[in-house]
Amino acid sequence: MLAHPKKVIIVEGILIFEDPELRDLMDIKVFVDTDADERLMRRILRDTKERGRSVESVLAQYVNTVKPMHEQFVEPSKKHADIIIPRGGENTTGIHILQEHLKLILG
């Protein structure tokens, strides 16, 4: 993907910090951390409602694949973050601090 120069470009993805070349292009790296139970609950709700999967199949995939891969790849990538926002979108203070920083950049 080609991105034209802008003051702020937001790139998101759970493995975004795993690529050193991409990391080096980022001025600020933000990791939005969400509780494991919350992530599992969201996955169950999404996969059963939107994808027609059973709770059992979602849980099996989570235990066998999702959780181990998260622990192996996603969790360690936090060390590359400049800012870690715990509690995800519920952390209004962390989000406010990030918003204020972006306002400074945007002028």
Rosetta blueprint (number, residue, H / E / L):
1 M L
2 L L
3 A L
4 H L
5 P L
6 K L
7 K L
8 V L
9 I L
10 I L
11 V L
12 E L
13 G L
14 I L
15 L L
16 I H
17 F H
18 E H
19 D L
20 P H
21 E H
22 L H
23 R H
24 D H
25 L L
26 M L
27 D L
28 I L
29 K L
30 V E
31 F E
32 V E
33 D L
34 T L
35 D L
36 A H
37 D H
38 E H
39 R H
40 L H
41 M H
42 R H
43 R H
44 I H
45 L H
46 R H
47 D H
48 T H
49 K H
50 E H
51 R L
52 G L
53 R L
54 S L
55 V H
56 E H
57 S H
58 V H
59 L H
60 A H
61 Q H
62 Y H
63 V H
64 N H
65 T H
66 V H
67 K H
68 P H
69 M H
70 H H
71 E H
72 Q H
73 F H
74 V H
75 E H
76 P H
77 S H
78 K H
79 K H
80 H H
81 A L
82 D L
83 I E
84 I E
85 I E
86 P L
87 R L
88 G H
89 G H
90 E H
91 N L
92 T H
93 T H
94 G H
95 I H
96 H H
97 I H
98 L H
99 Q H
100 E H
101 H H
102 L H
103 K H
104 L H
105 I H
106 L H
107 G L
